[in-house]
Amino acid sequence: MVNAVGKAEVERPSLAHRISTTLYSKPKLRLRLLLSAPVTWLGLVYIAALLALLVTAFFTVDSFTGEIKPGFSLQNFTDLFTNSLYSTVTLRTIGIALGVTIVDVLIALPIAFYMAKIASPRTRGILLISILMPLWASYLVKAYAWRSVLSNVGIAAWLLRPIGLDTPGYSLLGAGITLGYLWLPYVILPIYASLEKVPSNLLEASSDLGAKTFTTLRKVVFPLILPGIVAGSIFSFSLTLGDYITINIVGGASQMLGNLVYGNVGVANNLPMAAAIALVPVVIMFGYLTAVRKTGALDNL
Amino acid sequence: MAKSMPAIALKGLTKSFGTTKAVDNLNLEIGQGEFFSMLGPSGSGKTTVLRMIAGFEYPTSGTVALAGQDVTNLAPFDRDVNTVFQDYALFNHLSVFENIEYGLKVRKISKAERTERVNEALRTVRLADFGDRKPAQLSGGQRQRIALARAIVVKPKVLLLDEPLGALDLKLREQMQIELKQIQRELGITFIFVTHDQEEALTLSDRIAVFNNGRIEQLGTPQELYEKPASEFVAGFVGTSNIFSAEQAQVLFGKKTKVALRPEKIEVVTRGGNQARVIEVIYLGSFIRLILDVQGIQIKATVDSGVFHRDQTVQIKMNVTDLVAL
């Protein structure tokens, strides 16, 4: 009586098949399983680490034994606000981050515009690769490359001395130039992506309605690519705020916030103070993101 | 003198992309207040001509004149023409009001006059209460009207419309056709309308230029194009035609020339016509299309009513006077 069809009905489905069926009919279970790994990762590694940082900032260090004393003390923050070293370095760091961001955006805009709206597909591909390629090289290698460029006998000096200028050398300016170079791809790419999404016929419509080129850029292009500019600026601003290696390699004696954190973790052996200083860029970034959010630029990132 | 000046004059207009000529030595004059259509299949060059009039493309050779003034090398913002784009090209970051206001604002027109003219334009396109919306909140038909309002608010001498109704469904398209015609009459400005829809062109236009391969195949009123197509291409593209080769015409009419015959000119009679076998019956509501076989030649005929079925034999009458030589 058992025919081919009947036999197939009796056969139990395989385990994999049954799991698939269960997952298919229970979308919530599916979602939980999918999210469990990333949520655990985010919760433990990211949020927990940030909370630990926040808590540690209120601890103190026994100056005699060097041991960390848990507790609640505002001493670190009092130091942070009263010691002029910290405010100077904080302002300097913000200044460099702002400078790097502004210069990067100004350089990125025409490059991105050329790539998105003018270049042929072939040129666009070549440009895209040349922008991405530096990202494949190590950050340290690039910083040291700039150290050689900026040195007293480097390319910068060789190029600039004949026209009466000189290499900026290992200074804040040198660090700014290097950081600007390092983060430029991160600024170009989001601006390029947002420009590419601006339909060309909007530019035509604008000029058709009587707007000259500059008006079109200001009234049509700029509002539409603002989210891309903001995204790019978040990269260059936050990456500069946290940097402490480049400034060591090409910054001469100047320090940024990262150096103070590094110093307190290492030489000074004051982890709670390091945590307190590390909160400064976190707070600045938080303020920056809040300000940016109000403009609505994050809505369609 | 100024009255007789054509709104648009194109002389020897040519546009090459690489080795292909998208527009080939075009000469055309379009009168003031005319509703002029450029009809043709995609790739026939009609949109390129429109873009050269607007200033988005520069001709390889030839000239474009607006109301007697040579504008061949002027940028779009220096030309007194405006465009309604195929996909509307509305500024999504601006409200409907700001979209329409845009052209007035860049012309530095006072706030009071801007408000008045935008509201007037909104009334013209029958969307008076939509100023505060964003384009994304509107339906396709409404966006279409906003694009139209944005173009007419700056009072151009010529309005260019690039397949403006292409994205709308049939019902809306028919409604918009009527409104476009009315708005054009109210404003009295020249409309240049690009379309691949021959029915739309016939409905709307004072004159039509039929484009093919970068050239004008025929220029004339809708009636002229329909009744006296100048070429096989026009006969086939504008309306439906039976096109008979010289050999087929010899068999059917005893005349050895290539001819075209409209399906509705063929009558089904009770006796005294050509014997025809019904191959297919297509019911189209207001009329019935028959695909017939006469001595091995396929013929399309249109009848108003009657009951037909496949393989039925009917008598049809074709008048030699209805034939159009090609």
Contacts between the chains, C-beta under 8 A, distances in Angstrom:
chain1	res1	chain2	res2	distance
A	199	B	87	7.9
A	199	B	89	6.8
A	201	B	85	5.4
A	201	B	87	7.0
A	201	B	89	4.2
A	202	B	89	5.4
A	202	B	91	6.5
A	204	B	54	7.7
A	204	B	56	5.3
A	204	B	76	6.9
A	204	B	83	7.5
A	204	B	85	7.5
A	204	B	89	6.9
A	205	B	83	7.2
A	205	B	85	6.1
A	205	B	89	4.0
A	205	B	90	7.9
A	205	B	91	7.6
A	206	B	91	7.8
A	206	B	102	7.4
A	207	B	55	7.8
A	207	B	75	6.6
A	207	B	76	4.3
A	207	B	77	4.8
A	208	B	54	6.1
A	208	B	55	7.8
A	208	B	56	7.8
A	208	B	76	4.9
A	208	B	77	7.5
A	208	B	81	7.9
A	208	B	82	5.9
A	208	B	83	4.9
A	208	B	151	7.9
A	209	B	77	7.8
A	209	B	82	6.8
A	209	B	102	5.4
A	209	B	103	3.6
A	209	B	106	6.6
A	209	B	150	7.0
A	209	B	151	7.8
A	209	B	154	6.5
A	210	B	77	4.9
A	210	B	103	5.4
A	210	B	106	4.9
A	210	B	107	5.6
A	210	B	154	6.7
A	211	B	77	6.0
A	211	B	102	7.4
A	211	B	103	8.0
A	211	B	106	4.4
A	212	B	77	5.6
A	212	B	106	7.7
A	215	B	106	5.5
A	219	B	102	7.5
A	219	B	106	7.7
A	220	B	91	6.1
A	223	B	93	4.7
A	224	B	93	6.0
